[in-house]
Amino acid sequence: MLSLTRRDLLATLAVATAGFVLSSGAQAQVAWPSRPVKLVVPQGPGSGSDVVARLLNDRLTQRLGQPVVIENNPAANGLVALSSVAKAAPDGYTLVLAGVSQMAFNPALYKDLPYNPAKDFTYVAPVVDTPFVLVTSNKSGIKTFPQFVEQARMKNGQLTFGSAGIGNSTHIAMELIASAAGVKLLHVPYKGSAAALTAVLAGEVDAMVSVVGPALPQVQSGKANAVAVLGAARVPQWPQVPTIKEAGLNVPAMPGWYAVVGPAGLDPKIVSTFNTALQQVMADPAVKAKLVELSLLPLQGGDAEIRQRAASDLAYWSDFIRKNNIRVE
């Protein structure tokens, strides 16, 4: 029978322990992702961010080697979705496609925001920017921006505009126009951009600021009028429609960006891996063509650039929202 001395036993235990530690360390270093990644969308199916997420998720799945699963959570203008991601484990398996409204507008719109855009998240990757356009109904008779301002002054607070809801980008953009032009408008909030645009087409309201994509076919078919683009450049499909600055208002371009963010403390390697996969997806000719079709502008840069942009927008738009007393109760 083989007998072990005390020294031999201790040596054997030491080797076994070292092997366990090495094994545990190897398991801890498993490359991300090793299981499905949840991408939360803080809007409902068919919304702008949902369309972007579904355009990318199959191709991201192929690049990452694990399913990217979309979870829609549109409650409370994104508050529920963003706060849940902020509280998630920083392991890269819970991300959110956040918009500028959740990261730069909500802090001023809500008295008790359940998350801090600057401290509670890791900015992972910029995705796209969404240009906006001021559209008017045929019933209003407004076809140019000077006519819009003239009608607003004549009606003195009775010219109506629709929006996707109080505090939504489509609301804040119109408040920006009204403030810069020195006019008063009557706000009619709807439950979503589609409902507001339908109201413009029906002549229920005189105007709205819409994302370019949904408004494009309506304008091209003559059902509405494109008056001014709220971006830094004209839209290729409407070369005759001026930007808001060209129309005479010295205001910043209305931001409409989407970015992938995760909980604070994400490993930089996870951020790098996701960025690489996303850049490969965005370079796909089919994706490029679809972005053009949807009038979406791919964003350049990485996590540092979108964090800086979010901080800049937070400072500017928080100040604007407070000065104009825009609140969501």
N, C-alpha and C positions, 0 to 999 in steps of 0.2 A: 504493500500500500504506500502511495506517495505521501510524504509528510512535508509540510511547509514550515519553514522557520518564521518567526515574527517578522524578520527583515524581508523575507520573500513575500509574505502576505501584504505588507505595507507597500512594497514595490508594485505588486499586482493591482492593488486598489488604486494606486496613483495613476498607473497606465489606463485603467478603466475609467477613472474620473476624467482624465485628460481627453480620452476618446469621446466621452459624453459631452464635454464642454465644446470640443471641436464640432461634434455633430449638431449640437444646439446652435452654435454660431453659424454653421452652414445653413441651417433651416431659417435662421433670422435674416440671412442675406439672400433669400430667394428673390430672383429678379421680379420687379413689378411690371405688369400685373400677372398674378398667378390665379386669379379668379375674376368673375364679372365685375365691371366698373359701372356704378350707378351714376347717371348724369341727370340731375334734377333740372326740370324746366319750370320756372316760376310763373308760367302762363298756361292757358288751356290748349288743347289740341287745335291746330290750325292757326294759332297765333304766330307772330313774327319769330319769336325765339324757338317755338316748336318746329316751324318750317326749317330753320337753320339747323337745329339739332338733328332732325330726321334726314337732312341732306348729308350730314357728316357721319352719323353713327355707324352705318354699315361699313363705310370705308375705314373709319377709326378701328372698328372691330378687326378688320383684316390686318391693319398695320400693327395693332397692339397684341394680336393673338388671343384676345379674350373678348367676350361680348360686352358691348357698351349698351347698357339698358336705360332707356329714357323713362323717367317718372315725372308726370305732370302734376304740379302742385300750385294752382293759381290763386289760392286763398289770400285775401288781404293784401293785394298789390305786391305779392312776393315776400311779405314779412314772415310767413310761416315757413316757406321754403328756405329762405336765407338763414333764418335762425336755426333751423334744423341742421343745415350743413355746417354752420359755425360750431355747433355742439358735437358734430360727428368726430370719430377717431381720425387723426391726421395720418391715415395710412394710404391715401390715394384712391380708395374704393368708393368714396362719396364726393362727387364734384357737382357744381351747379353752373349752368349757362346763365350768368347774371347779366342784366342790362344796366345801362347808365341810370335808369330810373331807380333801381334798387340800391345802387351804390352811391349815387350823387344827389338824388332828389329826396328820397325817403327820410334822410336824417333831419331835414328841415320841415318835411310835411307832417311827421308824426311826433307827438310830444314824448312818448316813451318807446323809442325804437328798441326792439329786442336784440339788436346786434350792432356792432361798431364796424363800419366798412374798412377803416384803416387798421384796426387791431385784430379783428376776429377771422381774417382770411389770408390765405396765400394766393396771390394772383398768379395764375398758371400760364394763360395764353390769351392774347387778343384774337378775335375771330373775324367779325365783319362790322362795318358801319352801315347804318340805314339812313339814306337821305330822306328829307321831308319836303313836302310841297304844300303851298296854300292853294286850295281849290275852292271854287265857288259854284253855286247852283245856277242853272240856266234861268230859273225863275227870278233870281236876284238881278240879272242884267249886268253883273260885274264881270268884266273880262280882262281888266288890267289892274295893276296895283294902285295907280293913282285913282282909279274909279272906286276901288275898295276903300281907300282912305276918305275920299270925298263922301261916299255913301255913309260911312261910319260917323263922320262929323255931322252930316245932315240929320241922321236918325238919332244921334246923341244918346247912345246906350241901348238902342233898340235893334241894331243890326245883330243878328243871331249867329252864333257859331256852335257847332257840335264838337264833342270830344269823346274819347274812350272812357272818360271818368275824371273826377276831380283829382288833380295831382298827376295825372298821366302826362306823358310827353306831349301828346296832342293838345292837351290843355295848356301846359306851361309854355309851349311854343307860341300859342296864340296870345297869351298874356305878354310874352316878350314883344310881339308885334304891336299890340295895343299900347304898351308902355312907351316904346320907342317912337311910335307915330303920334302919341298924345291923343288917343281916341278912347272912347268907352264902348264896350261890346257886351252883349247879353249871352252868357254861357248856358248851353243846354247839354248837360252831360248824358251820355248813353252808356249802356253796358257793353263796351267793346268798340273797337275801331270800325268793324264791319257794319254795325248798327248805325254809327254816326255817319259813315260814308253813304249808306242807304238813305239816310235822312237828307243828305245834301242832294242826292240824285232825285229824290222825290220833291225837293223844294220845301221841306219842313223847316230847314235852317238855311241860312244864306251861305255859310262857308264852314270850312274846317281846315286844320293842318293835318295832312295824312302822310303816312309812309308812301313813298313813290310807287312801290310795286303794285299795291291794290288799286291805286288811283289811275295808273297808267292806261289800262284798257278802257276805263270809263271816259277819260279825257280824249283818247284816240277815237272813240266811237261818237264823240260829240255830246255825251250825257252830262259832262261837267267841264269846267274851265280851269286850266292851270295858270295861276297868276304869278307866283314867284317861288323859286326853290330856296329852301332854308339851309343850303349847304355852301361850301366854299367855291363850288364850280357848278356850271350848268349841267343838266342831265342830258346825256347824248341823244336820248330819244326825243327831247324837246329843246333843240338848240335855240329856238326863238324865245323860250321862257327865261327871263332874267333871274339872277340870284337876288336875294333880298337886299344885299348891299348895292347891287347894280340898280335896284328899284328905288334906292334912296335912303335906306335905313342902315345906320352904322351899328349893326348888332353882330354878335358872334354866330358862327354856324351852329345850328341846333344839333347837339350830339345824339346819336342813335346807336351807339356801339354795343356789341355783345362780347363778353369775355368769359372764359372758363376760369372759375376760382374754386378753391377748396378750403378746408379748415386751416387755421393758423398752424404753422409748424410742419408743413409738408416737407419731406426730404427733397433737396434740390435735384437729386437724381430722378425722382418721379416727375418733377417739373420739366426737366430736360427731355426725358423720354416722351412725355406727352407732347411737348413742343415739336420735337422731331417728327412724330407721327402726324401731327396736325399740319405741319408745313408740307409734308408729302401728300396729304389729302388735298390741300388747297392748290397744289401744283397739278392735280389731275385735270386734264382738258375737259372732261365731262362736268366736273365741279365748277371750273371756271365758266363754262358756258351757262350752267344753271344759275350762277351768281349774276351774270349779266342779264339773264332772262328775268330774274327776280329784282333787278336794280339794287343789288347788294354790293358793297365795296369791301374787298378783302383788306384786312388791316395788316400792316407790316410791323416788324419788331417782335420782342419777346415779353417775358413777364415783367421786366423792369419798366419797359415803355408803357404798358397798360396800367401798371400801378401808378406811375407818374401822371398819366392822363386822368385816371380816376381821382387822384388827389386834387388836380387842377380843377376838374369839373365840380368836385365836391365844394371847393372853396367858392367858386363863382356862382353856382346855381343855388347853393344854400343861402347865400347873401341875397340873390334875386328873389327867391321864394319868400324869405322873411320880409323883405322890403315891400313886397306886393301882397303880403298877408294871405298867402295861399296855404290852407290847412286842410288836413283830412282828419275828421273826428272819428 
